[in-house]
Amino acid sequence: MKNDASGKMPPVMILCGGRGTRLREVTELLPKPMVPIGEQPIVWHIMKSYAAFGVRRFILCLGYKRESFIDFFVNYHMRTSDATITLGHEPSIKFHGENDESDWEVTLAGTGLNTMTGGRVFRAARYLRDEDENFFLTYGDGVADIDVAALYRHHLASNKLLTISAVHPEARFGEMILDGDDVVGFEEKPAQVSGYINGGFMVLNRAFLTNYLKSDEELFFEREPMRRCAADGKMQIYRHEGFWQCMDNPREYALLNSLWESGNAPWTKFWK
């Protein structure tokens, strides 16, 4: 899978700044993207799913408890590798072996403690490179066995500014109103979901930033920007009929951990 501009897969921006109040039992100590599935935080699982398709650049939009991310990634090699430490006046550390993440580039972008999702994307966009005509965007609390390469091809084949993955969830989310593959509106939390909701795993053309976002910490990505984009006919879906699960409450936290412990977690389908 090739990027239309640079010959490589574009970066993924991951929204990691929220407080996760519905998972309060664990988010009092950790931001939700750092809540573990097995031994690693859910954001690591999300990053592995993108890395399976050649994504190597990650921009994490931080806010609540950003120090947890700093500690995890700054000390990543120490956490995941054996090491020999030489003590004394000139101490040194030698790491043994390589890991699959040795070529990851992770940007820890402070986007404000109370900034909403649209404001976070706008602020973190300064870390995009000139050649990044498109980039992935997702949330730091959901996993899926989505074919990221197919999602990207679907986006490039269109003339849209935003492609969002559409999934079938429980009925507690708002439902998207579709005309073919185009998103034309939203319905707030119907009693039953007969169609699709936004499962995250999005692709944005850079023009979306200038057309629909601004430096406003109160701006929700999912409200005015997405609604205006849909009204302008510049938004489409990529239908994902496979596994998708967010981690929004203790029941879902337990479910994801039980799937991981089973040794057959569905979202690892494309991992090497």
DRENDO-1510 file (C-alpha; in Angstrom, 1 decimal, always signed):
<recs>
REC; n; res; u; v; w
REC; 1; MET; +0.0; +0.0; +0.0 .
REC; 2; LYS; +1.5; +3.3; -1.0 .
REC; 3; ASN; +0.9; +6.9; +0.0 .
REC; 4; ASP; -0.1; +9.1; -3.0 .
REC; 5; ALA; +2.6; +11.6; -2.2 .
REC; 6; SER; +5.6; +10.2; -0.4 .
REC; 7; GLY; +5.6; +6.5; -1.4 .
REC; 8; LYS; +4.9; +5.4; +2.2 .
REC; 9; MET; +1.9; +5.0; +4.4 .
REC; 10; PRO; +0.8; +8.3; +6.0 .
REC; 11; PRO; +1.0; +8.9; +9.8 .
REC; 12; VAL; -1.9; +8.2; +12.1 .
REC; 13; MET; -3.1; +10.8; +14.6 .
REC; 14; ILE; -4.6; +9.2; +17.8 .
REC; 15; LEU; -6.9; +11.2; +20.1 .
REC; 16; CYS; -5.6; +10.4; +23.6 .
REC; 17; GLY; -6.5; +13.5; +25.6 .
REC; 18; GLY; -9.9; +12.6; +27.2 .
REC; 19; ARG; -10.7; +11.7; +30.7 .
REC; 20; GLY; -12.6; +8.4; +30.2 .
REC; 21; THR; -15.1; +9.1; +33.0 .
REC; 22; ARG; -17.2; +6.0; +32.3 .
REC; 23; LEU; -14.2; +3.9; +33.1 .
REC; 24; ARG; -13.5; +5.8; +36.3 .
REC; 25; GLU; -12.3; +2.7; +38.3 .
REC; 26; VAL; -9.1; +2.6; +36.3 .
REC; 27; THR; -8.9; +6.1; +34.7 .
REC; 28; GLU; -8.5; +7.8; +38.1 .
REC; 29; LEU; -4.9; +6.5; +37.8 .
REC; 30; LEU; -4.4; +6.2; +34.0 .
REC; 31; PRO; -5.8; +8.0; +31.0 .
REC; 32; LYS; -8.1; +5.6; +29.1 .
REC; 33; PRO; -5.7; +5.0; +26.1 .
REC; 34; MET; -3.1; +3.8; +28.7 .
REC; 35; VAL; -5.5; +1.3; +30.3 .
REC; 36; PRO; -4.0; -2.2; +29.7 .
REC; 37; ILE; -5.2; -5.0; +27.6 .
REC; 38; GLY; -2.9; -7.7; +28.9 .
REC; 39; GLU; +0.5; -6.2; +29.6 .
REC; 40; GLN; +0.2; -3.3; +27.1 .
REC; 41; PRO; -2.0; -0.3; +27.0 .
REC; 42; ILE; -4.9; -0.2; +24.5 .
REC; 43; VAL; -3.1; +2.6; +22.5 .
REC; 44; TRP; -0.2; +0.2; +21.9 .
REC; 45; HIS; -2.7; -2.4; +20.5 .
REC; 46; ILE; -4.1; +0.3; +18.1 .
REC; 47; MET; -0.7; +1.3; +17.0 .
REC; 48; LYS; +0.3; -2.3; +16.3 .
REC; 49; SER; -2.8; -2.7; +14.1 .
REC; 50; TYR; -1.7; +0.3; +12.0 .
REC; 51; ALA; +1.9; -0.8; +12.0 .
REC; 52; ALA; +0.9; -4.2; +10.5 .
REC; 53; PHE; +0.1; -2.2; +7.3 .
REC; 54; GLY; +3.4; -0.2; +7.2 .
REC; 55; VAL; +2.4; +2.9; +9.3 .
REC; 56; ARG; +5.5; +4.0; +11.2 .
REC; 57; ARG; +4.6; +7.5; +12.3 .
REC; 58; PHE; +2.3; +8.1; +15.2 .
REC; 59; ILE; +1.0; +11.5; +16.5 .
REC; 60; LEU; -0.6; +11.2; +19.9 .
REC; 61; CYS; -2.9; +14.1; +20.9 .
REC; 62; LEU; -2.4; +14.3; +24.6 .
REC; 63; GLY; -4.2; +16.1; +27.4 .
REC; 64; TYR; -5.3; +14.3; +30.6 .
REC; 65; LYS; -2.4; +12.7; +32.5 .
REC; 66; ARG; +0.0; +13.2; +29.6 .
REC; 67; GLU; +2.8; +12.2; +31.9 .
REC; 68; SER; +1.7; +8.6; +31.6 .
REC; 69; PHE; +2.4; +8.6; +27.9 .
REC; 70; ILE; +5.7; +10.3; +28.4 .
REC; 71; ASP; +6.8; +7.8; +30.9 .
REC; 72; PHE; +5.7; +4.8; +28.8 .
REC; 73; PHE; +7.3; +5.8; +25.5 .
REC; 74; VAL; +10.5; +7.4; +26.9 .
REC; 75; ASN; +11.2; +4.2; +28.8 .
REC; 76; TYR; +9.8; +1.9; +26.1 .
REC; 77; HIS; +13.0; +0.0; +25.5 .
REC; 78; MET; +13.6; -0.5; +29.2 .
REC; 79; ARG; +10.0; -1.9; +29.5 .
REC; 80; THR; +10.2; -4.3; +26.6 .
REC; 81; SER; +13.9; -5.4; +26.3 .
REC; 82; ASP; +16.5; -7.1; +28.4 .
REC; 83; ALA; +19.2; -4.6; +29.4 .
REC; 84; THR; +22.7; -4.5; +30.9 .
REC; 85; ILE; +23.4; -1.5; +33.0 .
REC; 86; THR; +26.9; -0.4; +33.8 .
REC; 87; LEU; +27.0; +1.6; +37.0 .
REC; 88; GLY; +29.6; +4.1; +38.2 .
REC; 89; HIS; +30.6; +7.6; +37.3 .
REC; 90; GLU; +30.0; +7.0; +33.6 .
REC; 91; PRO; +26.9; +4.8; +33.6 .
REC; 92; SER; +25.6; +3.2; +30.4 .
REC; 93; ILE; +22.8; +1.0; +29.2 .
REC; 94; LYS; +23.0; -1.8; +26.6 .
REC; 95; PHE; +19.7; -3.2; +25.3 .
REC; 96; HIS; +19.6; -6.7; +24.1 .
REC; 97; GLY; +17.8; -7.7; +20.9 .
REC; 98; GLU; +15.4; -5.7; +18.8 .
REC; 99; ASN; +11.6; -5.4; +19.0 .
REC; 100; ASP; +9.0; -4.9; +16.2 .
REC; 101; GLU; +8.6; -1.3; +17.2 .
REC; 102; SER; +12.2; -0.2; +16.9 .
REC; 103; ASP; +11.4; +2.0; +13.8 .
REC; 104; TRP; +8.3; +3.7; +15.2 .
REC; 105; GLU; +8.4; +7.5; +15.4 .
REC; 106; VAL; +6.0; +8.6; +18.1 .
REC; 107; THR; +5.2; +12.3; +18.6 .
REC; 108; LEU; +3.8; +13.2; +22.0 .
REC; 109; ALA; +1.8; +16.3; +21.2 .
REC; 110; GLY; +0.4; +18.3; +24.0 .
REC; 111; THR; -3.0; +19.6; +22.8 .
REC; 112; GLY; -4.4; +21.1; +26.1 .
REC; 113; LEU; -5.9; +19.6; +29.2 .
REC; 114; ASN; -9.5; +20.5; +28.4 .
REC; 115; THR; -9.4; +20.8; +24.6 .
REC; 116; MET; -12.1; +19.0; +22.6 .
REC; 117; THR; -11.4; +16.6; +19.7 .
REC; 118; GLY; -11.6; +19.1; +16.9 .
REC; 119; GLY; -9.2; +21.5; +18.7 .
REC; 120; ARG; -6.8; +18.6; +19.4 .
REC; 121; VAL; -6.6; +17.6; +15.7 .
REC; 122; PHE; -6.0; +21.2; +14.7 .
REC; 123; ARG; -3.2; +21.7; +17.2 .
REC; 124; ALA; -1.5; +18.4; +16.5 .
REC; 125; ALA; -1.6; +19.0; +12.7 .
REC; 126; ARG; +1.6; +21.1; +13.1 .
REC; 127; TYR; +3.4; +17.8; +13.3 .
REC; 128; LEU; +2.3; +16.7; +9.8 .
REC; 129; ARG; +4.9; +16.9; +7.2 .
REC; 130; ASP; +4.6; +18.8; +3.9 .
REC; 131; GLU; +4.2; +15.5; +2.0 .
REC; 132; ASP; +1.3; +14.3; +4.2 .
REC; 133; GLU; -1.5; +15.0; +1.8 .
REC; 134; ASN; -3.6; +12.5; +3.8 .
REC; 135; PHE; -3.4; +11.1; +7.3 .
REC; 136; PHE; -5.2; +8.6; +9.5 .
REC; 137; LEU; -7.2; +9.6; +12.5 .
REC; 138; THR; -8.6; +7.4; +15.2 .
REC; 139; TYR; -9.6; +7.3; +18.9 .
REC; 140; GLY; -7.4; +5.9; +21.6 .
REC; 141; ASP; -10.0; +3.5; +23.1 .
REC; 142; GLY; -11.1; +1.1; +20.3 .
REC; 143; VAL; -9.7; -1.9; +18.5 .
REC; 144; ALA; -10.8; -3.6; +15.3 .
REC; 145; ASP; -9.6; -6.1; +12.7 .
REC; 146; ILE; -10.0; -3.5; +10.0 .
REC; 147; ASP; -7.9; -3.7; +6.8 .
REC; 148; VAL; -6.2; -0.3; +7.0 .
REC; 149; ALA; -4.7; -0.7; +3.5 .
REC; 150; ALA; -8.2; -1.3; +2.0 .
REC; 151; LEU; -9.5; +1.7; +4.0 .
REC; 152; TYR; -6.8; +3.9; +2.6 .
REC; 153; ARG; -7.3; +2.7; -1.0 .
REC; 154; HIS; -11.0; +3.4; -0.6 .
REC; 155; HIS; -10.2; +7.0; +0.5 .
REC; 156; LEU; -7.8; +7.6; -2.3 .
REC; 157; ALA; -10.2; +6.4; -4.9 .
REC; 158; SER; -12.8; +8.9; -3.9 .
REC; 159; ASN; -12.9; +12.7; -4.2 .
REC; 160; LYS; -13.7; +13.1; -0.5 .
REC; 161; LEU; -12.0; +15.0; +2.3 .
REC; 162; LEU; -13.0; +12.5; +5.0 .
REC; 163; THR; -13.5; +8.8; +5.1 .
REC; 164; ILE; -14.8; +7.1; +8.2 .
REC; 165; SER; -15.1; +3.5; +9.0 .
REC; 166; ALA; -18.7; +2.4; +9.6 .
REC; 167; VAL; -19.5; -0.4; +12.0 .
REC; 168; HIS; -22.5; -2.1; +13.6 .
REC; 169; PRO; -22.4; -1.4; +17.4 .
REC; 170; GLU; -24.8; -1.6; +20.3 .
REC; 171; ALA; -27.7; +0.8; +20.2 .
REC; 172; ARG; -26.2; +3.3; +22.6 .
REC; 173; PHE; -24.5; +5.4; +19.9 .
REC; 174; GLY; -25.9; +7.9; +17.4 .
REC; 175; GLU; -26.5; +6.4; +13.9 .
REC; 176; MET; -25.2; +7.7; +10.6 .
REC; 177; ILE; -27.7; +8.4; +7.7 .
REC; 178; LEU; -26.3; +7.2; +4.4 .
REC; 179; ASP; -26.9; +7.8; +0.7 .
REC; 180; GLY; -24.9; +5.0; -0.8 .
REC; 181; ASP; -21.3; +5.6; +0.5 .
REC; 182; ASP; -22.0; +9.3; +1.3 .
REC; 183; VAL; -22.8; +10.5; +4.8 .
REC; 184; VAL; -25.7; +12.9; +4.6 .
REC; 185; GLY; -26.6; +13.3; +8.3 .
REC; 186; PHE; -26.8; +11.8; +11.8 .
REC; 187; GLU; -29.6; +10.5; +14.1 .
REC; 188; GLU; -29.0; +10.9; +17.8 .
REC; 189; LYS; -29.1; +7.5; +19.7 .
REC; 190; PRO; -32.0; +5.6; +18.2 .
REC; 191; ALA; -33.6; +2.9; +20.3 .
REC; 192; GLN; -32.1; +0.3; +17.9 .
REC; 193; VAL; -29.3; +0.6; +15.5 .
REC; 194; SER; -30.2; -0.9; +12.1 .
REC; 195; GLY; -27.3; +0.7; +10.3 .
REC; 196; TYR; -23.9; +2.0; +11.1 .
REC; 197; ILE; -22.0; +4.4; +13.4 .
REC; 198; ASN; -18.6; +5.9; +13.2 .
REC; 199; GLY; -16.1; +3.4; +14.4 .
REC; 200; GLY; -13.1; +5.7; +14.2 .
REC; 201; PHE; -10.3; +4.5; +11.9 .
REC; 202; MET; -10.7; +7.5; +9.7 .
REC; 203; VAL; -8.7; +9.1; +6.8 .
REC; 204; LEU; -8.5; +12.8; +6.3 .
REC; 205; ASN; -7.3; +14.8; +3.3 .
REC; 206; ARG; -5.3; +17.7; +4.6 .
REC; 207; ALA; -7.8; +20.2; +3.1 .
REC; 208; PHE; -10.3; +19.1; +5.8 .
REC; 209; LEU; -8.1; +21.0; +8.3 .
REC; 210; THR; -8.4; +24.4; +6.5 .
REC; 211; ASN; -12.0; +23.9; +5.5 .
REC; 212; TYR; -13.6; +22.7; +8.7 .
REC; 213; LEU; -11.2; +23.1; +11.7 .
REC; 214; LYS; -9.9; +26.0; +13.6 .
REC; 215; SER; -7.9; +26.9; +16.8 .
REC; 216; ASP; -10.8; +26.5; +19.2 .
REC; 217; GLU; -10.5; +24.3; +22.3 .
REC; 218; GLU; -14.3; +24.0; +22.5 .
REC; 219; LEU; -14.5; +22.5; +18.9 .
REC; 220; PHE; -15.8; +18.9; +18.8 .
REC; 221; PHE; -14.6; +17.1; +15.6 .
REC; 222; GLU; -17.8; +15.0; +15.6 .
REC; 223; ARG; -20.2; +18.0; +15.6 .
REC; 224; GLU; -19.9; +21.0; +13.4 .
REC; 225; PRO; -16.8; +19.9; +11.3 .
REC; 226; MET; -18.2; +16.5; +10.4 .
REC; 227; ARG; -21.7; +17.8; +9.9 .
REC; 228; ARG; -20.6; +20.5; +7.5 .
REC; 229; CYS; -18.4; +18.1; +5.6 .
REC; 230; ALA; -21.3; +15.7; +5.2 .
REC; 231; ALA; -23.6; +18.6; +4.1 .
REC; 232; ASP; -21.0; +19.6; +1.5 .
REC; 233; GLY; -20.9; +16.1; +0.1 .
REC; 234; LYS; -17.2; +15.6; +1.0 .
REC; 235; MET; -17.6; +12.7; +3.4 .
REC; 236; GLN; -17.9; +9.0; +2.8 .
REC; 237; ILE; -17.8; +5.7; +4.7 .
REC; 238; TYR; -15.8; +2.5; +4.5 .
REC; 239; ARG; -18.0; -0.4; +5.6 .
REC; 240; HIS; -16.3; -2.6; +8.1 .
REC; 241; GLU; -18.3; -5.8; +8.8 .
REC; 242; GLY; -15.7; -7.5; +11.0 .
REC; 243; PHE; -14.7; -7.1; +14.6 .
REC; 244; TRP; -14.9; -3.7; +16.3 .
REC; 245; GLN; -15.0; -2.9; +20.0 .
REC; 246; CYS; -14.5; +0.2; +22.1 .
REC; 247; MET; -13.5; +0.2; +25.7 .
REC; 248; ASP; -16.0; +2.6; +27.3 .
REC; 249; ASN; -17.0; +0.9; +30.6 .
REC; 250; PRO; -15.9; -1.9; +32.9 .
REC; 251; ARG; -17.8; -4.6; +31.0 .
REC; 252; GLU; -16.0; -3.8; +27.8 .
REC; 253; TYR; -12.6; -3.5; +29.6 .
REC; 254; ALA; -13.2; -7.1; +31.0 .
REC; 255; LEU; -14.3; -8.3; +27.5 .
REC; 256; LEU; -11.2; -7.1; +25.7 .
REC; 257; ASN; -8.9; -8.5; +28.4 .
REC; 258; SER; -10.7; -11.9; +28.2 .
REC; 259; LEU; -10.3; -12.0; +24.4 .
REC; 260; TRP; -6.6; -11.2; +24.8 .
REC; 261; GLU; -6.1; -13.8; +27.4 .
REC; 262; SER; -7.8; -16.4; +25.2 .
REC; 263; GLY; -4.8; -16.1; +22.8 .
REC; 264; ASN; -7.1; -15.3; +19.8 .
REC; 265; ALA; -7.9; -11.6; +20.1 .
REC; 266; PRO; -9.7; -10.7; +16.9 .
REC; 267; TRP; -8.0; -7.3; +16.4 .
REC; 268; THR; -4.6; -9.1; +16.0 .
REC; 269; LYS; -5.7; -10.6; +12.7 .
REC; 270; PHE; -3.2; -8.7; +10.6 .
REC; 271; TRP; -0.3; -8.6; +13.1 .
REC; 272; LYS; +2.8; -10.5; +12.1 .
</recs>
